[in-house]
Amino acid sequence: MTNPMMENFSTQLENIASIYGTDNIFIVGKGPSIDEINPKVFSGSLVIGINDAERIAPVDISVLHAPWVPQALAESGFRSQLYVSAFPFDAKGKAVSVAPYVPLTQSSSDLIMQRFMSDEIVVEDILFLTALKIAKKVAAFRKRPQTVYMVGFDFDPSRGQSIQIKRSFSNESSEEAAIRISIQEFYFLNTLYFLQGSSLNVKHVGGRNFSLLTVQELNDSLVQHHHLSSSDTERVKVVAELTTNHFGDRSRLERMIRASKAAGADMVKLQKRDVKEFYTVEQLSAPYVSPFGTTFADYRYQLELSADDFEFVDRLCNELGITWFASVLDQASYMFMQEVGLGLVKLPSTISEHTDYLKYVANNHKGGVVLSTGMTDAQYEKFVLENFSACSELYLLQCNSAYPTPLHDCNIAVVRHYYELSKKHSNIVPGYSSHDFGWKASALAVAAGAKMLEKHVKLGNTDWAHFDAVAVDLTTSAFKEYVDQIRDTEIILGSEEKKVNSSEHHKYFK
């Protein structure tokens, strides 16, 4: 007989795992070495925390069995997406999966590794064993080996715990804690033996004789892969263009936003339109194949987000530290989005001929405007320059409206033209909206002066989605690879100031 709880757990785990494009998993303990780790190393990776470790680091899944843990989590707010617990508790809207608890006794210690090698998820007294079992399931979902970094597991009770834990909620005595921590090293070494040749490559981070990395080596090896420039505030804004590929499903929408953030996007973009006003009666009544009905109207109405949905997006993006904005395709939708509180407005190429509406936004919106220029020419540029001088920032994006755009029609040189315009018009920010495959055109756009890039994304493949073929699949590593290429491009581009670099030397000069 199947276990409904575990079936639900498997679905939740797969949804969370699909957010991340890397094959790195972090398991986080509370030893003091965690304080030395650069938080950027966790970016783009699945993180599993032990007990209340989410108070120290960004954690996706928490594993616990002690009754004091929910109280500790409540003090700082429940931050994980999923809690695997030995008992049910209220996680304030976050998912809780209850698994059998197996306490460590003299009689059960012989069976602990036997349980570890099985497929069943149980909550062990040695919690990192449960975390590693979860990592094994992730490897099975992804169908490839995973590298697991064990951080904050110092196995030294004399060193105490992270200084970020200001208040301990555990009623465990110092002697009990010392015994519990000391025996964990034995089980960890046992586990390394059992995992040889498995789907997990476990790397202990610390100063033990079995540690494969020091904390500094972890910081150096992983942070460099995030391609951070000397000034992150000046870097190119990479926009994950979700369009309507969430299909009106809030759970899918959340996964897309989390995946975009994990891949390194700075912003996500949505859409809003008044379906009844934007399309003709004939268009809406036309047959259309989708899971939502038999007409184009059934499809389009399903895709629209409500005010509650946008408020959810705003809360989630604030929590994750990512910015959002939306394409607003008509005046009714513009008024709607002003009620929501949208500051940055996108006016897409789709409505470049809707000049009355464009003028309305130009005359009424004093915040930032993102404007794509697909299907337009120099006459439209003249119209834009004449009408959008009052907005605080005008992100002017070169765009070709073919899906996909042939390479010979990308015309990245237009981005360089917009860069020259930005020298004459202080509110103009040049950019590129990519409808081509891959990263090459976007990288060239950065070299031409682009400060904003848009890239369509999706979550898996569907045969019926609008313009889906050009979108990058967030369930793969493709979007992270795109962002990484852009960050590499920024590093290679460097500064316009000509100077002698410290790396330069010549055998004939002293």
N, C-alpha and C positions, 0 to 999 in steps of 0.2 A: 504494500500500500504506500502511495506517495505521501510525503509530508507537505501539506499546504503551506506551512510557515516557511519551510526551506525552499519551496518552489518560488514563493514571493521574494525571499532573500536572494535567490539566484538572479531573478529579474532585476532587483534593485542593484545588485553588485555589478551586473553586466552593464546597466545604464550608467553607473558611475564610472566604471572602467573605460567605457567608450568615449568619455570626455577627453581623455589624454592621449596624445599622439606619441609619447615616448614609451619605451619599454623599461623605464626605471620605476621602482616602487620604494618608498621610504617607510620604515617601521620606526616609530618615534617613542623612545622612553623618556624618563625624567632625570637622568643623571646629569651632573653639572657640565659635562662636555657639550651638551646641546646648546649651551649659552654661547659657545665659540663658533657655532655654525652660522654662516651667512644665510639669512632666510631665502635669498634668491635661488639657492640650490633646489628648493622644493618646487619651483615654478615649472609647470608642464608635466608634473609627475603625480601619480596616485600616492596619497599619504595615509597610513594607518597608524592610529595613536593608541597607546595603552592607558587605561584609566582616564585621567583628566589631562593628558598631554596636549589636548587641543588648547589649553590655556597658554601653552608655550609656542606652538607652531601651527601653521594651517593644516588641518586634518580633515580628510574626507570621511573616514570610517573610524569609529572608536570601539574598542573592545573592553568590556568591564564585567566584574562580578561582585565587587564590594558594594554594600548598600550606601556607603558615604559618597560614592562618585557622583550620582545625579545632583546631590546638593552642591558639590563643588562646581559642577558644570553650570548649574542654574545661576551661580553668582556672576559668572562672566558671560552668560548667554550661550545657548546650545549652538555650536558652530559646525559640527559635523553634519554630513548629509544622511548618514546611517549609523545607528548604534547597534552593536551585537552584544547582547546582555544576557545574564543568567536569569533576569527577572524583568517583568514589564515595568515601565515608568513613563511619565508624561514628559516628552522631549520638546514640548512647545511646537508641535507641527512637524518635527523631524521624524524620520522613520526609525522604528525600533524593532529589531528581529530578536526574538527570544530563542536561545539555544540551550540544550541541557548543560548543566554545570557539573564538572567532575572534580571534586576536591582532591588535592594531593595527599595521599596517606601512604603508609608503609606498604600496604597491600596493593595499592593502585599504581605505585611508582614503576613497577615492572611493565605495566601495560601502556604507559604514557606514549612511548614511541610507536607501539603497535597502533594506537589510536591516531597518532600523527600521520602514519602512512596510509590510513584509510581515507575515504572520501567524505565521511561524516564530519559536519562542523559541530564541535562542542566547545564550551568555554572552559579552558583549563585554568588551574591555579597559576601555572606558568603562562601568562597571557601572550607572550610573544609567539608561543607555539600556535595558538589560535590565529594570530595575525599572519603567520607564515602559511597556515592552511588556507586562509583567504587569498594570499598571494598566489598559491598554487592554483586556486580556482580561476584567478585572473589570467594566469598563463594558459589555462585550458580554454578560456573564452577567446583569448587573443591568438591562440594556436601557435605560439612562439615562446622561446625562453624569456624570462624576466630577470633583470638585475635588481637585487634587493639590498638596499643600504640600511644597516642597523645603526641608528644614531641615538645617542643618549642612553646607551646600555653600558655603563662603566663597570658594573659588577664589583663595586668597591663601596661598601656601606659607610666607610670612614669619610668619604668625600661628600656625603649628603646628597641633596638634589638641586635642581635648577633654581637659581635665584629668582626666576620669574614666577615661581610658586610662592606668592607672598603669604599665603595662609593655607595650612594643611587641614583637611577635614577628616583625615584618617585618625581613628582612635588606637591605632597600632602602636605598641611601645617601641622604643628604639632598639631593644634587644630582638623583638620579633621581626622588625624591619631588617635588621642586620642578617638574621638567619635566612629570611626570604630572599634577600638580594644575593647572598653568598652562594646559595644552592643553584641559582639560575645559571651561573657560568658552566656548571657541570652539564646541565641540560642543553645549553647552547652548543657546547663542543660535541655532544652526542648528536645533536641535530645536524651539524655540519657534516658529520660522517654519513648520516642517513640520506642527505640531500646530494651526495656525490652522483654526478651523471643525471640529475633530475632537471626539471624545467626551471629551477631557481638557481641563480648564481648569487649566493649570499656573501656580502662584503661587510664585515664589522668595521666600524669607523671609531677609532680611539687610539689608546696607547698600550693595549695589551699585546702580548707576544703573538697572538693569533689575529690581530687587526690587520686588515689588508690595506687600509688607508688611515692616515692621521686626519684630524679635522682640517688642518691647513691644506693637505693634499686634496681633500674633498672640495673645499672652497675653490682652490685653484683649478681643479679639473672640470668642475661643473659650471661655475660662474662664467668661465670664458665662453661656454657654449650659448650663453644668452646674448652675446654680441652687444654688450652695453657700451654706448659711446660715452665720452667724457661728460656730456651734458644730456641726460635723458630728456630734459624738458625741450630740447631743440630737435629731437630726433623726428623722423618722418612718422606721421600718424597713420598707422595701418588700420583700416576699417574692415571688419568682417561684415559683409553685406548679406544679412539674413534674408532680406526681402520678405517673402511670405512662405518660406520653406519650413516654417514651424507648423503650418496648416491649421492654425488656430488652436493648437494643443499646447496648453501651458507647460506640461511636463516636458514636451519636446522642445519648447521654447527655452526653458531653463537649461536643458542639456546643451543646446546650441550656444547659449551665452557663456556657460561655464567652459565649454570646449574652446570657444574663441579666445577667452581669457587665458586658458591654459596654454594655448598655442602661441601666445604673445601679442594678440591684437590689443590696440589701444582703445578702440571704439567698436561698437556694434551698431548696425543700422537696420531699422524696420521700415514698414510702409503703412500709410493710412490713406484711404480713399472712400468717398461716398459712392458706393457701388451703383445705387439707383440713378445718381446724377451723372456719373462718369461714363457709363455704358448706355447704349441705346436699348430699347425694348427688344429689338431683333437680336442684338448680340447676346443679351441675357437669356433669351428663350432658346437660343441655339443649343443643339445636343452637345454634351461634353462628358467624356468618360472620366470619372473620379470616384473615390469611395464615398463621396458626400451627396451624390444624387446623379441625375441624368442630364442636367442642363448646366450651361456656363454660370448661370445665376447661383445654382446650388454650390458650385465650386467657389465662386468669388465671395459669397457671403460667409462661407466657412472660414475664409482666411483672415477676415477682419478682426482686429483686437479691440476689446472694450476698454473703457476708462479704468476699470479694475485691473485689466491685464497690463496696461501701461504703468499703473502704480506698482504692480508686482515687479515689472521690469526695472523700474526706478529703484525700488528697495534692493533688489538682487544686485544691480550694478553698483550701487553704493557699497554693499557688503563686499563685493569682489574687487572694488577699486578699478572699474572700467566705465568709460563714458558711453552713453547711447544717444542716438538721435533718429530721426525718421524722415523718409520721403513723404511729403504732404502734397497730394495731387490735385486738390480742388479747394475752393474757399470754405466750404462747409467743414471740410476736414481740418483746414488751418484753424478755424475758430475752435473746433473740438480740441485740437492739440494745444492751443493756448490755454484752455481750461485745465488741461493736464499739466501744463507748465513747461512745455518744450522750449528750450532756448535756441538750439541750433536746428535750422530747418533745411532740408534738402529739397531742391526743385530739380527733378530728373529730366533727362532728355525727352522722355515720353510727352511732356507738356510744353515743349519749347515753342509751340505755336499758340499756346493759350495765353496770349499777351495781356489780356485784361486781368487775368488772375495773377500773372507775374508782376504786373504793375501794382496790384493791390498789396502783394507781399512786400515789394520794394518800398512802398509808401508807408506801410504800417509796422514792418518788422525792423527793429533797431539792433537785434542780436546778430549772430552769425548766420550766414547763408552758404550752403554748399550747392553749387550749380554745375551740372554736367552738360557738355556741349555736343552730344551725339546728334546727328542729323541736322546740323546747323553749319553756317558759314560766317564770313566776315561781317555780314549785315547783322546777324544775331549778336555777335560780339559788340558791335556798335550800340545796339539796343541795351545790352547788359551794362556797358560802361556808363551810358547815359542815365540809367534808371536805378542802379544799385550802389550809388556812391555813399548813401547814408548808413548802410549796414556796417557793423563793427568789423567783421571779417567776411570777405567774399572768397570762398574756396572755389577757384575756377578750374574745373577738371576736364582735361582733354578726354574725349570718349568717342568710341565708334559703336553704333547701336546694332551691329551684327553680332549674333550669338552662335558660334564664336566669331571673333574678329580675326580675319586673315592677317598674317604678319605684315603684309605690304600695305595694310590699311590702318595700322596702329598709329602712324604719324606722330611719333614721340617728339619730333621737332616742334610741334605745336606747344608742348610743355615748355620748351625753351623760350618760345614766344611769350607765353604767359609769365614766365620768370622775368623777362624784360619788361613786361607790362607792370609787374609788381614794383619795379623801381620808380615808375611814374605814378602809380596809384597805391598808396600805402596800405589800403585795406585788402588788396588782392593777395591771395596765397595760392600759388600754382599747385596743380595736382593731376592725378591720372586715375580714371575709373576703368579698371581692367575687365574686358570681356574676352580677352584672348586666353589661350591655354598657357599654363606655366608661369614662370617668374621673370623671364628675360626682359620682356617689354617693360615691366614694372621697375626692374633694376635700372634700365636705361632711363626711365622717367625720373628716377631719383638723381641720376647723374645730370639730367637736364634741368634740375631745380625743383622737382616735385616735393612738396611737404605733406601731402596727403595721398594715400593710395586706397582705393576700394577694390575688394576682391569678393566675388560671389561665393557663398558657402552653402552647404546642405548637410543633412544628417542621413546618410545612406542614400540608396538609389530608388527612385520611383519612376515609372514609365509615363505618368500622367501630369507631373508637375510642370508649371509654366517656366520656361527658360532654364530648366534644371540641368541641361547637358553641360553648360559652361561652368557650373558651380563646383567648388572643391569640396570633397567629402570630409567632414569633420570626424568621422569614425576611423579615418586613416591618419597617417602622419603628414599628409600632403600639405595641409595649411600651415602646420608648424614649419615644414621645410620652406614654404614660401616666405614666411616671416623671417626665418633664419637667413635666407638669401638676401632679403632686403637689409637686415642688420649688417651682414657682411659687406654689402654694397656701400652702406654709410661709412663703415670703417675704411674701406678702400678709397672712397671719395675723399675723405679727410678734409683738410682746411684749404681755403683759397689763398691763405697767406703763404708765400714762398719763404722757407727758412731751412736751416741746416738741422736735420734730425739727429737725435742721439744715436740712432742705429747706423749712421753713415761713418765710414772710415775709408781711407785709401792708403795703400802701402807706400806711396811717395810723399804723403803728408804726415807731419807729426802733430 
